[in-house]
Structure formats: structure tokens, C-alpha cells
Amino acid sequence: MKILEDVLISNLTTMRLGGAAKYTIEISAVEDIISAYNFAKEKGLKTFILGGGANSIGLDEGFDGVILLNKLRGIEIIGETETETFVRGMGGEVWDDFVEFTTKRDLSGIEALSKIPGSLGAAPVQNIGAYGQDIAQVLENVEAFDSLTNKIVTIPKSEMNFDYRKSIFNYGEDKGRYFIIAVTVRVSKNKTLEPPFYTSLQNYIDKNNVTDFSPSNIRKIVSLIRAEKLPDPQEIASSGSFFKNIYVDDKKAAELEAMGARIWQSEAGNKVNSGWLIEEAGLKGKTFHGMTVNDKAALVLMNESAKSYSDLAAAREEIRKIIRDRFNVELEQEPVEIK
Ligand SMILES: Cc1cc2nc3c(=O)[nH]c(=O)nc-3n(C[C@H](O)[C@H](O)[C@H](O)COP(=O)(O)OP(=O)(O)OC[C@H]3O[C@@H](n4cnc5c(N)ncnc54)[C@H](O)[C@@H]3O)c2cc1C
């Protein structure tokens, strides 16, 4: 177990902001988890679990606590039926390597989630999703360290209360309680996704007369679309979508729809495409305090020259005010703050 002091959170997160964390512990074996929690308890400090830092933002004052940096590695096939294969990966694996492991074996279920930055262990936390797939659709279970009982538990999907960007891991009374050690998905053999696809994927398929819907080809197409539209975290600092799509009541949904907004009906209610609100307000390509609204994907805020979290917060509040004044709705931040 490696304990580091005063590591800058800006170096651990893709938004590249934030001061130093008092301690950072690299978790490279399951035994390290309990030692790390004990270390934090002895020092009377709080903990924050970090994978790739692609959905977490550091504050200017840093973090007066212990960051648990998940470095647990390994991917394996642990079982199969006639139609499905069970693939288990350790939480510190790179999510996209896990996707590639499945598509290389012609397994379908997470191919549209290709190239989402970050770790496997974080994938269930906000139920990552893209192009019509989300991890909840294929998740079997996670193995996790329960910091409340100090036990390793297996949590089945049915107990994770998944919703749009939500699960028990980031919402409600169990938020932050579990350290996800390993994730198992059930993916399909001899099956491909079928049309109609998610709009932007379908548009590409139509334009290029694609007829090969194999997992590896869908992975290839999604990778191309993403590279065209989204900033590469290696080159441009961002947390991907900075704002979430929002839920509104029926009256508001009708009003926004009449203005041209895209609304999806879901179990949780009317979900509004917040990207449309931002675009309609003319904010694409605009810069606020060094943070620029991506001109292709309006939900993405890029840190081009922001010097601090305060700059980001000022940009966020200006954008929220513009949207509030124009549409009378509140935008919500997607990335988590490290505190
Ligand atoms: C360019 C870009 C594009 C993106 N595109 C998408 C997209 O298409 N769809 C999408 O859903 N997201 C997208 N994201 C967001 C991000 O990639 C995902 O949220 C991803 O799952 C973050 O993984 P991470 O390991 O970096 O998480 P981190 O930022 O390290 O952690 C995120 C949260 O999960 C918790 N956590 C992390 N690991 C564990 C663990 N092992 N156990 C328990 N809790 C844990 C953290 O405490 C934190 O609350 C994008 C981000 C970027 C930068």
C-alpha cells in the first residue's frame, strides 16, 4: 500500500482543477482497502474513492482527507450459458479496456459504451450510459467493501436502484459507503444490436450504409463519432457532460417541447435534453471564466484557461442563470466534488 502526501487533485482528475489531498493511498490489492480505511479512521479523516477522475472535481482548498486511488487490475470470464458470458473485472481496470475485452470476443452488451473515460469500478456509480446503452442493462453484480460493516459483500443489480446517472453508490443514505472491488456483467453471445439505433449512431449508419452491426464494428463507429464530437481528456481538460439532462413536470415539458426541445418520456418523468437548452440559449462555443461550452456537445464544459475551481463555479452559475432566466428551469451539475 503506497501512501502519498499532498498530491494535487488537479493531477488526478480530467478537469485538472483542485488543490492538494492530505493523503492519497494507492489500492493495488484487496487487503489494501481495509488498511486504507483503518488509516483514515486512525487519523480521523474522511475518504474519497477515485478511479480515473473523469467525473470528479477538486476544490481549490484541496481535500482534508484520504483519497483511495483504485488500482485493482484483472479481467476474466467467470462463466457462461448457451447465450451469455459472464465477464468480471477489477474496479481499477480502465473501463474501455473492459469494453474491448468483450468486443474482441464478439460479446454484445457494452459496445456502445466504448471510449467512456474512467475506471470499471466507477461505471455503476452513475450508471454510465451512451448511445442507447447503460451499464445497468447488463450488470450482474458488484463485489464491494462495505465501509460501514468492514465486510466484503456481493450486491446484486436488483439492489442498486439504478436510474439516470444514479444508483445507491452516489445517491441516498448509502452514498459513498461501498468501495467497488469488482464488477460482473452478463453479455450476449452470437447477438448484435439491431436498428433502430440511437439517433447519432443511426445517422452515421445510414450515411455510411453500414450493415455490419457486430460488437467490434459498433465499437469502431462509436469511437469515431465520439472522437469527432467529444474532447479527448488527454488533450483537453473536461469532465465530459458537466450538466445532466433534467426532469420537468408535464406542463413545463409541453411548454419546452413547443419551443423545440427534445423530451424523452421515462419512468422517472419527462427528461429534457439540457444540451438543447444550452444551445438554444446561444451558449455553444462561449467562454465563461476560462471554461468553454463545447461547440459540438453543449453539455460539455472544457477547461481551457480556468485557473481555479472558483472560476469553474462562477462559469457554472452564469450558465445556470442564463438558462433559468430564459426557460425557468434549473441545470444540475453531473460531476462530483471531492469534499
Ligand atoms: C470526455 C468525457 C466523456 C464522457 N462521456 C461519458 C458518457 O458518454 N457517458 C457517461 O455516463 N459518462 C461519461 N463521462 C463521465 C465519466 O467518464 C464517467 O462518469 C466514468 O464512469 C468516470 O469514471 P472514473 O473512474 O473516472 O470516476 P471518478 O471520477 O474517479 O469517480 C466518480 C465517482 O465514482 C466514485 N467511485 C469511483 N470509483 C469507485 C469505486 N471503485 N467504488 C465506489 N465508488 C467509486 C467516486 O467516489 C466518485 O463519486 C465522460 C467524461 C469525460 C471526461
The ligand as an SDF file (V2000), in Angstrom:
LIG
                    3D

 53 58  0  0  0  0  0  0  0  0999 V2000
  -14.5630   13.3710  -22.3110 C   0  0  0  0  0  0  0  0  0  0  0  0
  -15.5150   12.6610  -21.3750 C   0  0  0  0  0  0  0  0  0  0  0  0
  -16.6020   11.9690  -21.8980 C   0  0  0  0  0  0  0  0  0  0  0  0
  -17.5110   11.3100  -21.0540 C   0  0  0  0  0  0  0  0  0  0  0  0
  -18.5560   10.6300  -21.6180 N   0  0  0  0  0  0  0  0  0  0  0  0
  -19.4310    9.9840  -20.8050 C   0  0  0  0  0  0  0  0  0  0  0  0
  -20.5320    9.2600  -21.3710 C   0  0  0  0  0  0  0  0  0  0  0  0
  -20.6990    9.1640  -22.5820 O   0  0  0  0  0  0  0  0  0  0  0  0
  -21.3980    8.6520  -20.5150 N   0  0  0  0  0  0  0  0  0  0  0  0
  -21.2340    8.7030  -19.1550 C   0  0  0  0  0  0  0  0  0  0  0  0
  -22.0540    8.1110  -18.4430 O   0  0  0  0  0  0  0  0  0  0  0  0
  -20.1940    9.3620  -18.6010 N   0  0  0  0  0  0  0  0  0  0  0  0
  -19.3030    9.9970  -19.3870 C   0  0  0  0  0  0  0  0  0  0  0  0
  -18.2610   10.6860  -18.8330 N   0  0  0  0  0  0  0  0  0  0  0  0
  -18.1040   10.7300  -17.3760 C   0  0  0  0  0  0  0  0  0  0  0  0
  -17.1260    9.6660  -16.8230 C   0  0  0  0  0  0  0  0  0  0  0  0
  -16.3570    9.1140  -17.8710 O   0  0  0  0  0  0  0  0  0  0  0  0
  -17.8650    8.5380  -16.1210 C   0  0  0  0  0  0  0  0  0  0  0  0
  -18.6400    9.0470  -15.0560 O   0  0  0  0  0  0  0  0  0  0  0  0
  -16.9050    7.4920  -15.5500 C   0  0  0  0  0  0  0  0  0  0  0  0
  -17.6260    6.4040  -15.0150 O   0  0  0  0  0  0  0  0  0  0  0  0
  -15.9650    8.0770  -14.5110 C   0  0  0  0  0  0  0  0  0  0  0  0
  -15.0500    7.0810  -14.1210 O   0  0  0  0  0  0  0  0  0  0  0  0
  -13.8540    7.4670  -13.1920 P   0  0  0  0  0  0  0  0  0  0  0  0
  -13.1680    6.2240  -12.7910 O   0  0  0  0  0  0  0  0  0  0  0  0
  -13.0210    8.4750  -13.8460 O   0  0  0  0  0  0  0  0  0  0  0  0
  -14.6580    8.0820  -11.9630 O   0  0  0  0  0  0  0  0  0  0  0  0
  -14.1230    9.0530  -10.8190 P   0  0  0  0  0  0  0  0  0  0  0  0
  -14.2440   10.4520  -11.2840 O   0  0  0  0  0  0  0  0  0  0  0  0
  -12.8160    8.6080  -10.3320 O   0  0  0  0  0  0  0  0  0  0  0  0
  -15.2530    8.7800   -9.7240 O   0  0  0  0  0  0  0  0  0  0  0  0
  -16.5900    9.1490   -9.9860 C   0  0  0  0  0  0  0  0  0  0  0  0
  -17.4630    8.8250   -8.7720 C   0  0  0  0  0  0  0  0  0  0  0  0
  -17.4760    7.4310   -8.5500 O   0  0  0  0  0  0  0  0  0  0  0  0
  -16.9490    7.1090   -7.2650 C   0  0  0  0  0  0  0  0  0  0  0  0
  -16.1300    5.9190   -7.4280 N   0  0  0  0  0  0  0  0  0  0  0  0
  -15.0880    5.7680   -8.2980 C   0  0  0  0  0  0  0  0  0  0  0  0
  -14.5960    4.5230   -8.2040 N   0  0  0  0  0  0  0  0  0  0  0  0
  -15.3290    3.8890   -7.2570 C   0  0  0  0  0  0  0  0  0  0  0  0
  -15.3020    2.5850   -6.6980 C   0  0  0  0  0  0  0  0  0  0  0  0
  -14.3880    1.6660   -7.0690 N   0  0  0  0  0  0  0  0  0  0  0  0
  -16.1970    2.2750   -5.7270 N   0  0  0  0  0  0  0  0  0  0  0  0
  -17.1140    3.1760   -5.3310 C   0  0  0  0  0  0  0  0  0  0  0  0
  -17.1910    4.4210   -5.8110 N   0  0  0  0  0  0  0  0  0  0  0  0
  -16.3020    4.7730   -6.7640 C   0  0  0  0  0  0  0  0  0  0  0  0
  -16.1600    8.3280   -6.8550 C   0  0  0  0  0  0  0  0  0  0  0  0
  -16.0540    8.4240   -5.4480 O   0  0  0  0  0  0  0  0  0  0  0  0
  -16.9640    9.4410   -7.4730 C   0  0  0  0  0  0  0  0  0  0  0  0
  -18.0610    9.7210   -6.6600 O   0  0  0  0  0  0  0  0  0  0  0  0
  -17.3150   11.3420  -19.6580 C   0  0  0  0  0  0  0  0  0  0  0  0
  -16.1930   12.0180  -19.1250 C   0  0  0  0  0  0  0  0  0  0  0  0
  -15.3030   12.6600  -19.9700 C   0  0  0  0  0  0  0  0  0  0  0  0
  -14.1050   13.3560  -19.3860 C   0  0  0  0  0  0  0  0  0  0  0  0
  1  2  1  0
  2  3  1  0
  2 52  2  0
  3  4  2  0
  4  5  1  0
  4 50  1  0
  5  6  2  0
  6  7  1  0
  6 13  1  0
  7  8  2  0
  7  9  1  0
  9 10  1  0
 10 11  2  0
 10 12  1  0
 12 13  2  0
 13 14  1  0
 14 15  1  0
 14 50  1  0
 15 16  1  0
 16 17  1  0
 16 18  1  0
 18 19  1  0
 18 20  1  0
 20 21  1  0
 20 22  1  0
 22 23  1  0
 23 24  1  0
 24 25  2  0
 24 26  1  0
 24 27  1  0
 27 28  1  0
 28 29  2  0
 28 30  1  0
 28 31  1  0
 31 32  1  0
 32 33  1  0
 33 34  1  0
 33 48  1  0
 34 35  1  0
 35 36  1  0
 35 46  1  0
 36 37  1  0
 36 45  1  0
 37 38  2  0
 38 39  1  0
 39 40  1  0
 39 45  2  0
 40 41  1  0
 40 42  2  0
 42 43  1  0
 43 44  2  0
 44 45  1  0
 46 47  1  0
 46 48  1  0
 48 49  1  0
 50 51  2  0
 51 52  1  0
 52 53  1  0
M  END
$$$$
